[in-house]
Amino acid sequence: MPQGTGGRERAGHLVKCLSPGMPLFHAIAGFFLFFELPIPIFWLIIHPFSSFWKHRVKAAFRIAAPFAWISAGALLWAFRSNLLSPTPASIPAVVAGSALIGVEIYLFAGSEKELGGRRLVGLAELTGTGELCTSGMYAHVRHPRYTGMFSAVLGAALLAGTAKLWLILAVWWVFALFVILGLEERELASRFGVGYLEYRKRVPPFLPFGIFKGSE
């Protein structure tokens, strides 16, 4: 009957739209890769030269942000066929990847609420202002934004990543963990002094389990 046929067609269309192999998951993965991957590049421009940028705050944002996101975005787009898998992700990978991206959304919203958008984009580092936040989620981990960033990138890779993307992300993780985070820890210790050193001894960097507590 026409009505039943139409219902079956709509249901079939919905199933196809929700299929793990559809471009929807590539779009989600691509968006979060574009959003997250340039962040260490941005901080690599800002942190080592913070004394220079402190007198050129507007120029810092006008130079560092466009360079980081335009260059990373262009590379992602140019090599998208090599980085995003043409084969469907498994249902467990889709579920795990979506959950990890959900963690990033939650942590980003929480960080923005507690710090404000201006501090999240580096205004405090550039101006040498702001108070040390040790409440809320910052009472449990020192760098919830890094936790969210790593979660989102891992989630995107699970949704649509190729072996080449996983290899690139492995290098990116090492760079973010040992270079960018080291620069940030040094800047925070310089800006907040003993208060931050004591906070670092009490609170782990990424996970609220104390595994890497005070390891920096």
N, C-alpha and C positions, 0 to 999 in steps of 0.2 A: 504494500500500500504506500502511496506517496509520502504520507506523514511518517511512517516507520522508516522508509528508505532515507528520508531526509535526516532523521535522527541518527541513523547508523552512519551516514556520511559525516555528520557533524562530530560524532564520537570518534570516527576514524581520523578526522582532521585533527582533533584535539590530541589524540594519541601520538600522531606524527609530530605535532608541535612540541610535545613533551619528550620526544625521543632523545636520548643522550647524544645521538650523532648529529642532531640538527645544528645549524649555524648559531642558534641562540646561545649555546654553551661556549662557542668560540667567541661570540661577542662579549659575554660576561667575562671570560678569561682574559680577552684582549683589553677590556676596560680596566680591570684590576692590575694587569701587568703594566699598562700605560700609567696608571695612577701611582703605583708603588715603586717600580724599578728606578725611576729618575731621582727618588728621594736621596739616596746616598750620593749621587752626583751633585745635587744641590748643596748638600752639607760639605762635600769635599771642596767646593768653591768658597763656602762661607767660613767654616771652622778654622782652617789653617791661616786665614787672612782676616780674622775678626777685628784685629786692631786697625787694619786698613779700612774695612767696611763700616766701622763704628761712626766714622765721619762722612760716610756716603751711603746711608741706609737705603734711600730710594734707589740709588744706582745698583745696590746689591740685589734687590728684588728684580729690577728691570733687566739685569744681566744674568744672574744665576738661574732664576726660575725659567725664563724662556730657553736658555741654553740647555738646561737639564731635560725639560719636557719635550722640546722640539726635536733635539737630537735623538733622544730615546724613542720618541714616537715615530720618527722617520725610520729608524732602524727596525723597530717592531713591524711597521707596515711593509717595509721592503723585504723582510725575511719571514713574513707571516706564514708562507706556505711551508717553510722549513721548521717553524716553531710550533705551529698548531697542527695537531694530528688529523688526518683525513678520516680516520676510522673512529667509530663511536667509542666513547668511554664506557666502562662497565658501570652498572647501576651502583655498586659499592663506591666506586671512585667518584661518581656524581654526588652521591649522598655525603661522602667525606669532604669533597671539595667545597660543596655548598655550605656545609657546617663550618668549615674553616673560614670561608669568606664571611659568614655570619658573625664569627668571633671578631673579625676585623671591624665590621660595621658597629658592633656593640662597643668595642674598645675605642674606636674613633669618636663615637658619640659621647662616651664617658669622658675621654680626654678633653674634648672640645668644651664640654660642660664645666669641667673643673679648672681648666687652664685658660680657656678662651681661644678663639681662632687666631688672634694676633700673636700669642705666645707659641702656638703650634707651628706657625710658619717662620719662627726664628727671630721675632722682634726683640725678645728679651736678650738673646745672645748678642744681637747687633748693638743694642743700646746699653747692655750691662745692667738692666733693671729686672724687676720681678722678684717675688719671694719664692723660697724653696717650698714646693708643694709636697707635703708628706701625709695628706689625708685622702680619703676615698680610695680609689684603686691604687693610688701612689703609696698607700700604707702597706700594700702587699707586694707590688713590683715597682722598680724604679723607672722602667721604660715600657709602659703599656703600649705606646705607639709602635715600638719595635716588635713587640709580641704580635700586635695586629698586622703589621706589615709583613712579617715572616709568615703568618697564618694565611693571609690573603694570597701571597705569591705561591705558597704551597698548594692552596686550594685551586688556584688558576691552573697550575701545572697538572693537578689531578683531573681537572675538567677537560683539558684539551692539549696537554703538553706532549711533545715528541721527545725522543732521547736527546736531541740537540738542545732543546729548551732546558731539560733537566741538567745538562752539563753546564750551560750558561748560568743557570740559577745557583749551581754549586759554587761557582767562582764568585758570583754576586753575593751569596751568603757569607763566604769567607771575607770578602772585601768589607761588607757592611758590619760584620761582627768585630773584626780585628783592626780595621782602619778607622771607619767612621765612628763606631761606638767608642773606640779609644780616644779619638779627638773630642767627642762630646763629654766623656767622663773627665778629661783634663780641663775642659772649659768650665764645667760645673764645679769642679773642685777649686778652680781659680776664683770663680765668682762667689761661691758660698763658703769657701774655706773649711774650717773644722766641722761646721754644721753638716756639710755634705759628706765629709769623710765618715762621720759617725752614722749618718743615715745609710751610707753605702755598706757599712758593717752589719747593720740590722736587717736591711731589705735586699732581697735578691733582684737581679736585673730583669728577668723575663717571666719566670714561672714562680708562683707563690709557694714553692716547696723547699727553698733553701739549698737546692742542688749546687748552684753556682754562686751562692751568697758571698758577697765581698771578694769575688775572685779577681776583679780588675785591679 
